[in-house]
C-alpha cells in the first residue's frame, strides 16, 4: 500500500502521512504547521480548509457543515495524494 501525501499549494511542500497519524490535522501539526481548531471531532468546523485535488476519507461523517471542495482535517485522512490550501 502506498503512503498518502499532502501537497501544500502555497509552498509546494510534500508531507508524508505517517501510519500512526489518526487524521490530517495530526500530520499538519507534526510538520509544524499551525491550523486553527477547537474540537478535533468534526463538530465545530474551525479547521475547515480547501481540498484542491484528490480525495479524503472520514471515519465518521462530520457534524459541521462542509461545502463542496472543503474538508475538516481534524477528522479525515488523505486517500493517496491530495493538494490543500491552508
N, C-alpha and C positions, 0 to 999 in steps of 0.2 A: 504494500500500500504506500502510495506517495504521500509525502508530507504536505500539509496545507501551507500556503504562503500568502502573506498580506503585503500588497504594494501600496505605499502612501503616495497619493497623487502629488502633493506639494513638494516632496523631496525626491521621489523615485526610489526611496529606500524599500528593500525587500526584507520582510520579517518572517522568520520561520515559526510556525505554531508548534510548540512543544506538546508532546503527547499528554503531559501532566497538567496542561493549562485547560481548565474546565470551560473557558469561554474566551471570546475575542478580547474582552476588556483585560483579562489577565495577561494575554500576550502583549497588548499595547503597554501595560504597566511594566512588564518585565523588560521592555525596551526603553524605559524611562520616558514614555510619552504621557503627558497629562491629559486625562479625559474627565470631563465633568460627569459625576454620577452621584446618586443618592441612595438608591435601594439595592442595586445588584441583583434584582429579581424580575425585571421587566414590568414593574408596576408604574414607575414614575415617568419614564421616558426622558430623563435629563441627559442620558448618554447618547441619544439619537444622533446618527450620522449618515452621510450619503454612501451608498454602495454604488460604485460606478461600473464595475464589471464583476462577473462571477456570481456565485450563489452561497448562501449560508444555510445552516440547519439550526432550528430551535428545538431544544429538548422539550419545552412546553410552549404553547402559544402565549406570547407576551400580552399582558392586560393593557399596557399603554398603547395608545393609537399610533400606528406606524403607517406612513404614506408609502405609495409606490416609490421604490428607489431608496428607501431609508431602512436602516437596521438598528437594533439595540445590541451593542456589543457585549453588554452585561449578561446576556442570556442566549447568545448564538455562537456557533463555531463556523469557521470557513470551510467550504467544500472545495478542495483543490486550491486554485489560485484566485484571489479576489483583489480588487482595487478599491480603496476607500478614500474619502475626503474627510479629514478631521475637522 
